[in-house]
Amino acid sequence: MRRLTWIGAGLVAAALLLLPPLSGFHPYYLYLVSTALLFGTLATAWNLLAYAGQISFGHAAFFGLGAYGAALASLGRFSPWWAIVLGGLLGAGGAGVIGLASARLQGAYLALATLAYAEIWRGIAHNWSEVSGGGAGLIGIPPLPPLPWLPLDFTRGRAGSYYLSLAFLLVVLALFAGILHSRLGLAFAAVREEEERASLLGVHPLPWKILAFALSGFFSALAGGLYVHMVRVVEPDLVFSRYFSILPLVMATFGGLHTLLGPATAALGLYLVSELLLQPYVPVFHQLPYGLALIVVVLYLPGGLAGLLPSPRPSPHRGEGR
């Protein structure tokens, strides 16, 4: 079953690689799938934080910090590529701050603290007009420049942003896979399962919590920086919207917490169903898939979509039965 899962993931990745030429480089479809891929990155970043036992209702703070950081750097004559990296570092720093400030909080209290943190940054962006442009935001953000050393036609429509969104999601998934099979992943799991016991074993929770926040914030902020170079405008009510806080939570939970591919798969499915099937024909119900997904998880699938897959059987120990 695990082999079939990876084969299916490979086929989906191949289809995504071929989508631009197959769609005739249609800008609308490329924009929709690019945004779905960014939500896949956000859901994976949220899942990384949850893997360390932390719950966030305020990922819009990190997404927005990355968006504004990248926009200001690009408007300040930085290369858009470096601007996105700087935005990511700003988001990581902002995430580390809330991780440190809320170190003693858990559960609902932590979730409410992160929600308030995102609202604080939205208020700052609204009122710091000299830097953020206030409620009007910032316009004229330069597009991503072409990469002539790549064999793909990055200058044709939205293909550049599309392939970059896909590559970014694959990189984040690869990094998360590495974390899952490393000592860092073991430390995150130990903090999630039992903080007191982890402390007794020498795994002090505070540094790992802050690191989990910083990593999750960095990936979320990179997505925000890429997003503003796709839409070329940034404003507080757009990038600090609760939309970017709640949807990654729903997508990660529906896909399966603490799994590698579940959150990204759910993000692609839920977003594309909403935008391609419901928004054009019954726009009043275009948010319905997210609500139904949450209800299904709460009532029927506590393990998300990943819970539908059979768990691998543990292999017998060598020497057993001797």
N, C-alpha and C positions, 0 to 999 in steps of 0.2 A: 504493500500500500504506500509506503514511504517513497518507493521508487516511482510509482505512478504519479504521486504528488509532484515530484521533481520533474518528471517528464511533462506533466501538464504545465508547470511553471515555465519550463523551457519553451514550450509551444506558444504560451502567452507572450513571453519576451520576444520571440521571433515575429509574432504578429504585430507587436508594438513597433518593432524596428522597421517593418515594411509598411506601416500605416500611412506615412506621408505620400509615397508614390502611389499606393493603392487608392488613396482618397483624392488623387490629383492635386495634392498640396492645398486642399481646401482650407482656408484660414480659420473658418468657424470651428470645424471639427478638430483641427489641430489645437486650437485654443482650449476647447473643452477637455480634450484628453490630456493636454499639458497641465491644466488646472487639476484634473483628477490625479495625475501623477504627483503633483505637489501635495495634494491632500494625502496621498499614500505615504509621502515622506513625513508629513506632520503626524499621521497616525502611528508610524513607526517610531518617531521621536517621542511621542506620548507614551507608547508602549515601553520604550526604554526606561523612562522614568518610573512607570508602574512596575517594571521588573525589579526595581530597587525598593518597592513598597511605598512609593510616594504617589499621591493623587493630586492632580492639577485641574482646576477649572479656569486657569488663566493663561493658557499657552498663547493667547493673542498678544500678551505682553512681549514675549520673545519674538513672535512673528513680526509684530509692529516695530520693535526695536531694530531688528534686522532690516526691515523695509526702510525705515527712516534713515538708519545709518548708511545703507547702501545708496539711497537717493541723495543724501547730502554729500557723500563722498564723490559720487558721479558728477553732481552739479559743481563740485569744487575741483573739477578737472582731473580726478583720479580715473584710471581705467575702470570700466564697469566690472571687470573680473576682480580687480583688487578691491573695488567698492563692495562687492558681495562678500568677500572674505572679511573686510572690516566690519560690515554689518553683522556677520556671524559672530565675530569676537565680541561685539557690543551686546548681542543677545546672550552670549555665554556669560558675560559679566553680570548682566541684569538677572539672569537665572541664578547665578551663584549668590547674589545678594538676597533674593527671596528664600533660597535654600538655607542660607545661614540664619536669616531672621526668623524663619519658621521651623527651626530644627527641633524644637520641643513639641511641635504640633503633629497631630495624626488625624486620619480619617476626615470627617466633615469639617473640623476646624482648619485643617491644612487646605482643604479644597476652597473654603470660604476666604482664607488668607490670600491664596493665589488669584481668586476672582477679584478681590479688592485691589490687588497689585496691578492687574491689567487695567482696571478702571482708573487707578491713579495715573498710570502712564497715558491713558487716553485724555484725562483732564490736563496733564502737562502739555501734551501735544496741542490741545485746543487753545491753551492760554499762552504758550511760549511762541508768539507769532513771529518774533524776529528770527527764529531758527526753523520752526516747523511750518510756518505759513498759516498757523491758526486753523480755523475750520475750513478754509479754502484749500489748504494743503499745498503741495508743490507740484508743479507741472514742468514739462520739458525735460523729463529724465531721458537721457540718451538710450537708444536701443543697444542690445548686445552686439558688439562688432563681430564680423565674420572670422572664422578660423581657417585661413587658406591652406594650412598644412593637413587638414582632415579631408578624406575623400568624399565626404557628404556635402551636398549643396546647402550650406547653412545660410545663404543669403536669399533663399527662395521662400517668400512669405514668412510663415511662423515656424518653419521647419527647424531653425536654429534653436529657438526656445523649447520646442518640443523635444528634440534629441537631448538637449541639456537637462531638461526635467527628467527624462528617462534615465540618463546616465547618473544623475544625482541620486535618484531613488535606488538604483542598483548599487551604488557605492555605499549608501547608508545601510541598505540591507546586508551588504557584505561586512561592513564594520560591526553591525549588530550580531551577525552570525559569529564573528570573531570574539565578541564580548561574551556571548553565550557559552563558548567553549574555552574560556580563559579563567585565570584566577580572579580577574575583575568581575566576571559574571558570577563566580562562586561567592565573592564578597557581597555583591548586590543581593543575591538570593538569600544569603545568611541574614543580612539586615532586614530583608522583607519578611522572612519567616519568624525570626525570634531575635529582637534586638538585644535583650539582656543576655541571652546565651551566647550570641555573637561577641558581645563585649567580654564575657568571661574567657572566650577563646582567643582574645586579642584582636578582634575585628571591631574597632571603635566606629560606631554608626555615623557620627557627624561628618568626617571627611568623605565617606562614601556617598552620603546623602547629597552633599554639596557637589561632588563630582557628577552624580547622576543628573542633578539639575543643570549643571553647566553643559554636559554633553547633549542633553535633550534640548536645552535652550540654543546651543550652537547650531544643531541641525535645523531646528525650527526657524531660526533667524536667517540661515542660508536660504531656506525656502522663501522667506519674506523678501530677501534681497533679489532673488530671481524673479519673484512675482512682480515687483514694481518695475523691473526692466522689461517685463512682458506687457504690462498695462500702461507704463510710462507716466503714471500719476500716483500720488500717495496723499492720503488725507486721514485724519484720526478716526473717523467713523467707519472707514474702510478697513484699515489694517489692524486696528485695535478692537474690531468688532467681536462680540461674543461668538459670532459665527465661527471664527478661527480658534475658539476655545472649546466649544461644545462638540462640533462635528468630529474633530480628531478623537475625542473621548468615545463618542458613539461608534465610530468606525473601528477603533481598536478593540472595544468591548465586543462588538458584533463579530469581528473577525476571529477573536480569541486572544485573550491577554496572555502575555509571556510566550507567545509563539512567534516564529520568524516571519512567515508569509501571510498569516491571517489578517492583521490590520491593513496591510497594503492591498490585499485582495478585496476586502470589504470596502475600502475607500474607493477603489476603481468601480466596483459594482454599484454601490449606493449612489455615488455622484453621477455616474453616467445614466443610470435609470432615472434619476431625478431630472437631469438636464435634457436628455435626449427623448425620453418617453412622456414624462409628465408635464414639464415646463411648456412645450409647444402646444399641447392639446388640452390639458386641464391644469393651468398654472396655479390655480388656487390650492391644488394638492401636491405641489412640487416638493414640499418638505415632508410629505407623508412617509417616504421610505425610511427616514431617520427615526421618526417616532415609532413606526412599526418594528424596526430593528431593535430598538431599545426594549420595547414590550416583549418581543420574542425572547431576548436574552434573559430578561428578568423572570419570565414565566416558564419558559420551556428549554432554553439552551444556556445554562449558566457558564458553559465553557465556550460559547460562541460557535461559529462555523467549524472551528478546529475541533470542537468536541464531537462533531459527527464522524470524524475519522477514528478508526480503531487505534488504540494505543499499542505501540510495539511491545511484543512480549519480551520480558527479560531473558537473556540467554543464561543457561545454567553455568555455574562456576566450573572452572577446570578442576578436575580431580574429584568432582562430586560423585559419590557412589563408590569411591574406591574403598 
